[in-house]
């Protein structure tokens, strides 16, 4: 029983030190390259939005859609900035 525990401990310690086979790293790199190099462009705009934005007569709808896009884009940045500021304050209190 002691030898099994010792071998298991050795395997765990070897994984922590980064020794062992490099298969997970290789697969991660290959997956990253495949997803980035062989991606297809996507035209992700619904037919209703496209019709509303390309018409010449309704410019207020196009402006409203653009304002909505900006609103949806700003909220995640504000949340990430708030979390970053909270982490900064927490780290500066400890130091």
N, C-alpha and C positions, 0 to 999 in steps of 0.2 A: 504494500500500500504506500509506503514511503517513497518508493521509486516512481510510482505513477504521479504522485503529487509533485515530486521534484522535476519530472519531465514536463508536467503541465506548467509549472512555475517557470521553467526555462523557456517554454514556448511563448508564454505571455510576456516575459521580459524581452525576448528576442523581437517580438512584434512592437513593443514599446520603443526599443532602440532603433527600429527601422530596418532590422535585418530580416532576411527571408527572401522569398521570391518577389520579384517586382511586378507581378501580373496585375494587381489592382491599379498601380500607377500607369502601366502601359495601356490598359483598357480605358482608363480615364482620358489619357492623352489621345488615343485613337477616336474615342467617342466625341471628344471636343473638336478634333479636326474634321471628322465626318459631318457633324452638325453645323459647323461654321463654313466649311468649304463647299458643301453640296446642298445648300439650302436653296429653295425656290422662292422667287419674289411673290408676294401675295398682295392682291388688290382688295384690301379688306374694307370695303365701303358698301353699305347696303344700297339697294336700288332706290329706296325712298330718299335717302340722304343725297345720293348722287343727283337725282332729278331735282331736288329742292335747291341744291347748290349751283347747278349748272344753268338754271333758268335765269334769264336776264331781268325778268320783271319783278322778282321777289328778292331784293337785296337784304331786307331786314331779317329774313329767315337765315340767310347765309351768315349774317353778322351774329345772330343768336346762336347758331351752331358753333361758330368760332369761339364765342364767349364761353359756351358750355365746355368746349374742349380745353380751353385755358383753365377754367374752374376745376375740371377733373384732373388736370395735370398738376395744379398747384398744391392740392390737398396732400398728396403723398410726400412732397418735398417739405411741407410745413411739419408733418408728423415726424419725419426722419430728422429734421433740424431740432425739433423739440426733444426727441430722445437723445440725440447727440449732445445737446446742451445739458440735459439732466445727467448724463454720464460724465461730462466734463466737470460739472459742479460736484458730483460725488467723488471723483478722483482728486479734485483740488482740495476738498475738505480733508481727505486722508493724508495728503502731503503737507 
